[in-house]
Amino acid sequence: MKLTMIAGGDCGRDDCPTVFTADTGDIVVQGYVVDKQTPDDEAVVKIPANVLREAARALGW
């Protein structure tokens, strides 16, 4: 899967909360793991609201 960053990632490291588009048409979010039980193939992550707003603007939403 090819990912293209559309928002975030400006903290000077590669492990920042970031929003990507995937070549599959999906939206992929990288964030801080939240302590919530999920199925084995899922995770709940937290990203700053400004990163989500930036992603929405980049997608024209």
N, C-alpha and C positions, 0 to 999 in steps of 0.2 A: 504494500500500500504506500503510495506517495503522499506525503503531507506537505501542505503549504501553510506557513504561519500567516495568520491574518490579524492577530491582536496579541498584545502582551510581550513577554520575553525581553523586557527592557531593564531587567534588574542586574545585568552584567554577568549572568551565569546561564548555563544551559538548562537549569532545572527550575525555571520560573513558571508560575501559572501562565499558560498560553492557550490560545484557541487556534485550531488549524482547520482547513478544509482538506478532505481526503479525495483522491482521484475516483473514489466510489460515489461521490456526491454527499457523503456524510460529514458531520461536524465532529471534530475530535477535541477534547478538552484535557489539558494537563493541569493538575492542581495539587493541593495539599490533601493527603488522605485524611478523611474524617472517620472517626471511630463509630461505625455503624455496620451492623452485620448485613452482608449481601450474599447472593449466590457466588460460587467460586469463580465464575468468569466475569464478575462485575466488581466495581468499586465506586464509592461515593467520594467525590473530591470537592474542595472548596476553591473558588477563584475570586479575586477581588471584583466587585461590581463594575469598576471602571474598565476592566479588561473585557467583561461581557458586553458592556455598552460599546466599546471600541469595535468588538467583533460584529455586533449588530450593524453598526454604521458601515463597516467594511463590506458587509453582505448586502447593503442597501435596504435594510429592514427598518 
